[in-house]
Amino acid sequence: MRLDQFLRASRLVARRTVAQEMCEAGAVAVNDVPARSSRTVRVGDRVSLRRRDRLTSVRVLAVPVTRNVSKAEASTLYELTSDERLRDEDDAATP
């Protein structure tokens, strides 16, 4: 399954176009390598999403056969490995 489709099916991203834009911007990495939206996702891959002030990392547990995944099933597709707040430049300036 394509990365952008997986991000949408797993509900890590609201829409597929948003996932594509994030990939183009370099905000998505698979196994610590910036990834294109067309990259194939496999079980065991580590996916990292950088959004504004958050860095979310997940490990892929399952890849759905179809793009239509229920809300209950979506959370079983991945395991959250980290979800950390990134420091803003404003935060770094204040001691």
C-alpha positions as protocol buffer text, in pm:
chain_id: "A"
residue {
  index: 1
  type: MET
  ca { x: 0 y: 0 z: 0 }
}
residue {
  index: 2
  type: ARG
  ca { x: 121 y: 351 z: -79 }
}
residue {
  index: 3
  type: LEU
  ca { x: 240 y: 566 z: 211 }
}
residue {
  index: 4
  type: ASP
  ca { x: -22 y: 837 z: 156 }
}
residue {
  index: 5
  type: GLN
  ca { x: -299 y: 577 z: 146 }
}
residue {
  index: 6
  type: PHE
  ca { x: -169 y: 411 z: 464 }
}
residue {
  index: 7
  type: LEU
  ca { x: -155 y: 744 z: 649 }
}
residue {
  index: 8
  type: ARG
  ca { x: -517 y: 809 z: 554 }
}
residue {
  index: 9
  type: ALA
  ca { x: -639 y: 454 z: 628 }
}
residue {
  index: 10
  type: SER
  ca { x: -470 y: 457 z: 969 }
}
residue {
  index: 11
  type: ARG
  ca { x: -618 y: 801 z: 1039 }
}
residue {
  index: 12
  type: LEU
  ca { x: -280 y: 947 z: 1122 }
}
residue {
  index: 13
  type: VAL
  ca { x: -367 y: 1213 z: 863 }
}
residue {
  index: 14
  type: ALA
  ca { x: -717 y: 1341 z: 786 }
}
residue {
  index: 15
  type: ARG
  ca { x: -698 y: 1340 z: 406 }
}
residue {
  index: 16
  type: ARG
  ca { x: -479 y: 1175 z: 143 }
}
residue {
  index: 17
  type: THR
  ca { x: -395 y: 1511 z: -15 }
}
residue {
  index: 18
  type: VAL
  ca { x: -265 y: 1632 z: 320 }
}
residue {
  index: 19
  type: ALA
  ca { x: -45 y: 1322 z: 342 }
}
residue {
  index: 20
  type: GLN
  ca { x: 87 y: 1389 z: -8 }
}
residue {
  index: 21
  type: GLU
  ca { x: 166 y: 1751 z: 79 }
}
residue {
  index: 22
  type: MET
  ca { x: 344 y: 1645 z: 398 }
}
residue {
  index: 23
  type: CYS
  ca { x: 557 y: 1399 z: 199 }
}
residue {
  index: 24
  type: GLU
  ca { x: 645 y: 1665 z: -58 }
}
residue {
  index: 25
  type: ALA
  ca { x: 746 y: 1901 z: 223 }
}
residue {
  index: 26
  type: GLY
  ca { x: 976 y: 1639 z: 377 }
}
residue {
  index: 27
  type: ALA
  ca { x: 768 y: 1603 z: 693 }
}
residue {
  index: 28
  type: VAL
  ca { x: 728 y: 1225 z: 659 }
}
residue {
  index: 29
  type: ALA
  ca { x: 1009 y: 973 z: 696 }
}
residue {
  index: 30
  type: VAL
  ca { x: 1005 y: 595 z: 672 }
}
residue {
  index: 31
  type: ASN
  ca { x: 1288 y: 414 z: 852 }
}
residue {
  index: 32
  type: ASP
  ca { x: 1458 y: 753 z: 909 }
}
residue {
  index: 33
  type: VAL
  ca { x: 1465 y: 837 z: 535 }
}
residue {
  index: 34
  type: PRO
  ca { x: 1244 y: 1114 z: 390 }
}
residue {
  index: 35
  type: ALA
  ca { x: 973 y: 939 z: 192 }
}
residue {
  index: 36
  type: ARG
  ca { x: 764 y: 1015 z: -112 }
}
residue {
  index: 37
  type: SER
  ca { x: 390 y: 958 z: -101 }
}
residue {
  index: 38
  type: SER
  ca { x: 421 y: 669 z: -351 }
}
residue {
  index: 39
  type: ARG
  ca { x: 656 y: 468 z: -128 }
}
residue {
  index: 40
  type: THR
  ca { x: 529 y: 121 z: -42 }
}
residue {
  index: 41
  type: VAL
  ca { x: 464 y: 66 z: 330 }
}
residue {
  index: 42
  type: ARG
  ca { x: 544 y: -274 z: 477 }
}
residue {
  index: 43
  type: VAL
  ca { x: 487 y: -434 z: 815 }
}
residue {
  index: 44
  type: GLY
  ca { x: 769 y: -337 z: 1052 }
}
residue {
  index: 45
  type: ASP
  ca { x: 842 y: 1 z: 891 }
}
residue {
  index: 46
  type: ARG
  ca { x: 893 y: 299 z: 1122 }
}
residue {
  index: 47
  type: VAL
  ca { x: 699 y: 604 z: 1006 }
}
residue {
  index: 48
  type: SER
  ca { x: 773 y: 950 z: 1149 }
}
residue {
  index: 49
  type: LEU
  ca { x: 543 y: 1249 z: 1101 }
}
residue {
  index: 50
  type: ARG
  ca { x: 657 y: 1603 z: 1179 }
}
residue {
  index: 51
  type: ARG
  ca { x: 367 y: 1845 z: 1236 }
}
residue {
  index: 52
  type: ARG
  ca { x: 418 y: 2198 z: 1359 }
}
residue {
  index: 53
  type: ASP
  ca { x: 557 y: 2139 z: 1708 }
}
residue {
  index: 54
  type: ARG
  ca { x: 512 y: 1758 z: 1730 }
}
residue {
  index: 55
  type: LEU
  ca { x: 707 y: 1458 z: 1610 }
}
residue {
  index: 56
  type: THR
  ca { x: 503 y: 1137 z: 1604 }
}
residue {
  index: 57
  type: SER
  ca { x: 664 y: 800 z: 1533 }
}
residue {
  index: 58
  type: VAL
  ca { x: 479 y: 474 z: 1475 }
}
residue {
  index: 59
  type: ARG
  ca { x: 568 y: 118 z: 1382 }
}
residue {
  index: 60
  type: VAL
  ca { x: 350 y: -43 z: 1115 }
}
residue {
  index: 61
  type: LEU
  ca { x: 180 y: -357 z: 1252 }
}
residue {
  index: 62
  type: ALA
  ca { x: -50 y: -433 z: 958 }
}
residue {
  index: 63
  type: VAL
  ca { x: -120 y: -307 z: 610 }
}
residue {
  index: 64
  type: PRO
  ca { x: -489 y: -311 z: 516 }
}
residue {
  index: 65
  type: VAL
  ca { x: -598 y: -486 z: 199 }
}
residue {
  index: 66
  type: THR
  ca { x: -851 y: -215 z: 114 }
}
residue {
  index: 67
  type: ARG
  ca { x: -842 y: 160 z: 164 }
}
residue {
  index: 68
  type: ASN
  ca { x: -1171 y: 156 z: 355 }
}
residue {
  index: 69
  type: VAL
  ca { x: -1082 y: 90 z: 717 }
}
residue {
  index: 70
  type: SER
  ca { x: -1316 y: 133 z: 1011 }
}
residue {
  index: 71
  type: LYS
  ca { x: -1226 y: 375 z: 1287 }
}
residue {
  index: 72
  type: ALA
  ca { x: -1187 y: 86 z: 1533 }
}
residue {
  index: 73
  type: GLU
  ca { x: -960 y: -106 z: 1297 }
}
residue {
  index: 74
  type: ALA
  ca { x: -746 y: 198 z: 1211 }
}
residue {
  index: 75
  type: SER
  ca { x: -572 y: 207 z: 1548 }
}
residue {
  index: 76
  type: THR
  ca { x: -468 y: -158 z: 1513 }
}
residue {
  index: 77
  type: LEU
  ca { x: -262 y: -85 z: 1202 }
}
residue {
  index: 78
  type: TYR
  ca { x: 21 y: 78 z: 1396 }
}
residue {
  index: 79
  type: GLU
  ca { x: 189 y: 102 z: 1734 }
}
residue {
  index: 80
  type: LEU
  ca { x: 276 y: 446 z: 1868 }
}
residue {
  index: 81
  type: THR
  ca { x: 645 y: 448 z: 1957 }
}
residue {
  index: 82
  type: SER
  ca { x: 685 y: 816 z: 2041 }
}
residue {
  index: 83
  type: ASP
  ca { x: 491 y: 1139 z: 2037 }
}
residue {
  index: 84
  type: GLU
  ca { x: 704 y: 1428 z: 2151 }
}
residue {
  index: 85
  type: ARG
  ca { x: 672 y: 1802 z: 2150 }
}
residue {
  index: 86
  type: LEU
  ca { x: 947 y: 1979 z: 1960 }
}
residue {
  index: 87
  type: ARG
  ca { x: 1099 y: 2292 z: 2103 }
}
residue {
  index: 88
  type: ASP
  ca { x: 1001 y: 2614 z: 1933 }
}
residue {
  index: 89
  type: GLU
  ca { x: 1260 y: 2878 z: 1855 }
}
residue {
  index: 90
  type: ASP
  ca { x: 1080 y: 3102 z: 2106 }
}
residue {
  index: 91
  type: ASP
  ca { x: 1120 y: 2833 z: 2373 }
}
residue {
  index: 92
  type: ALA
  ca { x: 1491 y: 2797 z: 2295 }
}
residue {
  index: 93
  type: ALA
  ca { x: 1547 y: 3174 z: 2329 }
}
residue {
  index: 94
  type: THR
  ca { x: 1414 y: 3190 z: 2685 }
}
residue {
  index: 95
  type: PRO
  ca { x: 1646 y: 3043 z: 2949 }
}
